[in-house]
Every structure is written in structure tokens, then in C-alpha cells.
Amino acid sequence: MSGLGVEIIGVIAAILTTSGFLPQIVKTWRTKDVSSLSLPMYITLFTGMILWLIYGIFKESFAIIAANIFTGSLTLLIIFFILKYRQK
């Protein structure tokens, strides 16, 4: 398979995995309920995405770079919601 074909597979995978965060963001934004969300899990996930982003930059892979910028942003938004809406 050509490099372009592999990159297209990566872009499709990025779209599918990134879109998985959208329902959680919408639900959390609407309900303001973060009681079932784990802050340590989302921080760990965000840290992993930053490392994947760095890896993607070194590999010069558009799919890895784009996916981790976008998904990292969505994860950061969930972290913001957890910190903003959690019971004190």
C-alpha cells in the first residue's frame, strides 16, 4: 500500500476515534454532571495524546498530528468541565 493510502487510513481512524469524545462533551455540557468522570484518567489520556503529538511531529504524519491536536483539545475541554462542575 502506498504512503498516501496508509495516511488516508490514519485520517479515517483519527476522525472515528476523535468523534467518540463528542457525545461525552455534549452530555457534560448540557447536564453539568461530571460525577462519573475520572479526572486522573483524562489527565493521563491527555498526557498520552501530547506524547503521540510529539511522535507524530517527528514522524511527519499528518494523521497523527491532526488527530492528537483535535482529540487533545476535546480531552482538555472535558478536564475543564470536570474542574468547573465537580462538587466541592
C-alpha positions in Angstrom: 0.0 0.0 0.0 1.3 3.5 -0.8 2.2 6.1 1.8 -0.9 8.1 0.8 -3.1 5.1 1.3 -1.7 4.5 4.7 -2.2 8.2 5.6 -5.8 8.0 4.4 -6.4 5.1 6.7 -4.8 7.1 9.5 -7.1 10.1 8.8 -10.2 7.9 8.8 -9.1 6.3 12.1 -8.4 9.8 13.5 -11.9 11.0 12.6 -13.6 8.0 14.1 -11.6 8.0 17.4 -11.9 11.7 17.8 -15.6 11.8 17.2 -16.1 9.4 20.1 -15.4 12.2 22.5 -18.2 14.5 21.2 -21.1 12.7 22.8 -19.4 12.9 26.3 -18.7 16.6 25.7 -22.3 17.4 24.7 -23.7 15.4 27.6 -21.4 17.0 30.1 -22.1 20.5 28.8 -25.8 20.0 28.9 -26.1 18.3 32.3 -23.1 19.8 34.0 -22.8 16.3 35.7 -19.2 15.2 36.0 -19.7 12.8 38.9 -19.0 9.7 36.8 -15.9 11.2 35.0 -12.4 10.4 36.2 -10.0 13.4 36.3 -6.9 11.2 36.6 -8.0 9.1 33.6 -8.5 12.2 31.5 -5.2 13.8 32.6 -3.4 10.5 31.8 -5.1 10.4 28.4 -4.3 14.0 27.6 -0.6 13.4 28.6 -0.5 10.4 26.2 -2.0 12.5 23.4 0.7 15.1 23.9 3.3 12.4 23.6 1.6 11.0 20.5 1.5 14.5 19.0 5.3 14.8 19.6 5.8 11.4 18.0 3.6 12.4 15.0 5.7 15.6 14.5 8.9 13.6 14.5 7.3 11.0 12.0 5.8 13.9 10.0 2.4 12.2 10.0 -0.5 14.5 9.3 -3.0 11.9 10.6 -1.2 11.5 13.9 -0.6 15.2 14.3 -4.2 16.3 13.4 -5.8 13.6 15.5 -3.9 14.4 18.6 -4.3 18.1 18.3 -8.1 17.8 17.9 -8.6 15.0 20.4 -6.2 16.6 22.9 -8.3 19.8 22.7 -11.5 17.8 23.3 -9.9 16.0 26.2 -8.7 19.3 27.6 -12.3 20.6 27.4 -13.5 17.6 29.4 -10.9 18.2 32.0 -12.1 21.8 32.2 -15.7 20.6 32.7 -14.6 18.2 35.4 -12.8 21.0 37.3 -15.6 23.5 36.7 -18.6 21.4 37.6 -17.3 18.9 40.2 -18.9 19.0 43.7 -16.6 20.8 46.1 
